[in-house]
Amino acid sequence: MSFSSKVREKALLASKRHCVWCEKAQGITVECHHIVPKAEGGDNTFENCIPVCLNCHGILGSYNSKHPKGTKISSSEMIRRRDDFYERVRRNEFPIQDTQFSSKKLLTDYDVRTYEEIVAVFNDSNLEYYLTEYDLGNDFNNEVFIPLSKFYKNAGNPVTMFIDEDLEYLRQTLITDTKNFLLYKASYTYPTSYGTQALNCWKNYDYSDEESASMNREFNDLATSVWDSYCDLIKRFKRKLA
């Protein structure tokens, strides 16, 4: 039995489909390797999984203990390399080799156009203010988020996709965060008599003070996540142009 689809997906997301060993972007050619081989009692857990490319997969599993040549790659070395790689990906510090490759790779006019269309949506002082500074626990002007709704509505159109894999990954993250925010707004707010929107808890006394405060925090956190994802995309695009 191999890794479950859940374990494989978690590992591929943690590595952003890079090979942990050579640190190159691999796309569909990345494989999930057992750090401790199944024949030696290794299990199919996330902790025993390391994403690698086809070439490195062969290197990690090719050592012959009966005819030793060179120095065997230990399981502890694989774990340390993997965990360090995952942490750098989490901090958005992309692998050195990938960065060197990207700096030599010119972005297409298509990618630049896609980038400019996204910037046009978010380059609004009111939208930035509502996503980053305004307390959405108060009444808010729902019209401010209309551009955000249009962005999400068109996000599934192939025309809006990046060709560059790194930028497309960040665009998908932005889409997901936007979806979560808009879904929360649609599910847990209501139109007030002032032509604005407000959280349901402020008109429903069945909510405790603690529950109301929790909803307030969650709504604001979702808004902040949208803006943070947008900023991550902007910074990555500028690095590629540098």
Secondary structure, 3 states (H helix, E strand, C coil): CCCCHHHHHHHHHHHCCECCCCCCECHHHEEEEECCCHHHCCCCCHHHEEEEEHHHHHHHCCCCCCCCCCCCCCHHHHHHHHHHHHHHHHCCCCCHHHHHHHHHCCCCHHHHHHHHHHHHHHCCHHHHHHHHCCCCCCCECHHHHHHHHHHHHHCCCHHHCCCCHHHHHHHHHHHHHHHHHHHHHHHHEEECCCCCEEEHHHCCCCCCHHHHHHHHHHHHHHHHHHHHHHHHHHHHHHHHHC
